[in-house]
Amino acid sequence: MISVLATPREVLRPIKKPKALRACEKVALAYFLYLPCLGLIRHLSTGPLLFLASIPAVLWVVWQAQSRSTSRWSEIARDWWPLSLILVGYWAMGWFATSPRQILEGELVRMDRVLLYRGHLQALIEAAGPFFPGTLETIYLLLYAIPPVCLGILYACGERSQAPRFLLLAFAGTFATYALLPYVPVISPRVAFPSADLPRYNGIARGINTSLLDHLDISTSVLPSGHVASALSSALGLVSVLPRRPIVGRCALVLAGLVYLATIYCRYHYAVDGLISIVVASAVSRVALRASPT
């Protein structure tokens, strides 16, 4: 009988030497080259601009060095450390924040209230007490663990050679969504309407979430939702690289759906934010697959 999970020997077995630059790395480089270009257009100050310009240079040097390495540990590191770029790319967008105008927020929250109250979404979530609301808060809290967990599942299934393809889809949808953040500045409903439409239950996870958002989140925009894009892009990547294990991909897609639900119910995003992210991430992922089918 064939084992579902890979053995440590299979995980560490060297794979075919990759090209000098993987498709996923080209996507990341394109995004990080876009940032200093946008900085020039937006007249970013010298310090942040130089920092943004240094990122693609450093990435290029590191990836060129790794492409010449024959060490299996270097190959494994090349799969894992780029996941940190998801957070770096998000925080870098913080330099493009503009003065809040609150033009769209009123219309967006009206649409949300139709969904929450007329559509009974809030009542359905809270029908069984604090368990499901707490679960949504926890899923939102653990959002940025989703990409490494998905990559770990890929390794466990013995498909380490598919890591570049997974990263391609994870990066393409996520970075394309991040790139749109400076163009439609929208304030989070939790901030724009601080005492309205709040969840009934407040637990430990919500306290941690709000504290992290208050101190570590960017204020550029919440439209489109980078959180939804990251979760969905990782799920689409897993679906693509594990076609013989559809249950794994479906579970990842359900988790991404719960992330979207959490952003609405917990008032971290408007429903439109996540919807736009779903459209952008899905479309860009399909283009990336066609451009790099193997």
C-alpha positions, 0 to 999 in steps of 0.5 A: 500500500502506498503511504499518503505521507512522504517519508523524511528521506523523500522530503529531503531528496534533492529535486531537479536543479531549478532554473536560475529564477523560478516563476514565483520569484519573478512574480515577487521581483515584479511586485517589489520592483513595482513598489519603488516605481510607485514610490517615485510617482507618489513622491515618497521620501528618500529613506523609504524609497531607498529601502524599497529599492534595495529589496529587489536587489537583495532578492536577486542576489540571494536567489542567484546564489541559491540557484548555484547551490547544490545543497538540498538544504539550500533548495528547501530554504528556497521554498520556505523563506520567501513566504516571509515576503507576503508580510514584507510586501504587505507592510511596505504598502504602509508607506503609501497611506494617504489622509482618510476621506471616508467617501465610500465607507458609508455606502459600503457599510450600508451594503454590509448591514443588508447582509448582516441583518436582513440576510441574518448573517450575524444572527446565524453566526451567533445562533449557537453562542460564542463558539463560532464567533470565537472560531472566526476570530481565531482563524483570522488571528492565524491567517498568516500561518495558512501559507506555511501550513499549506507548504508543509502539507505539500511536503508531507504529501511528498510533492516538494517538487511542486513547491515553486508552483504553489508559491507562484499561485500564492504570490501572484494572487496576493501581490496583485491584490496588495498592488491595488491597495493605494488606489482606493483608500478605505478605512476599516469598518472597525475604525470608521464606525467604532461602536456600530455592528460589533460582534456580540461576543468578545474573547481572547482572540478578538482582543489579540486581533484588535491589538495587533491591528491597532499596532501593526496593521497598515492604514493604506486601505482595506479594499481589496482585502489582503487577508482574503487574497492571501488565504485564497491564493494559498488554497488555490495553490494547494488545489493546483499542486495536489489534484489527486488529493482533492479533499486537501484543496477543498478544506483549504478553500473552506478555510479561505471562505471562513477567513472571508466570513471572519473579515465581515462578521468581525468588522475588519473589512467590508464584504466588498473588500473580500469579494474584489480580492476573490475576483482578483486572486482567482483571475491572476492565478488563472493567468499565472497557471496559463503562463507557467503550466508546469 
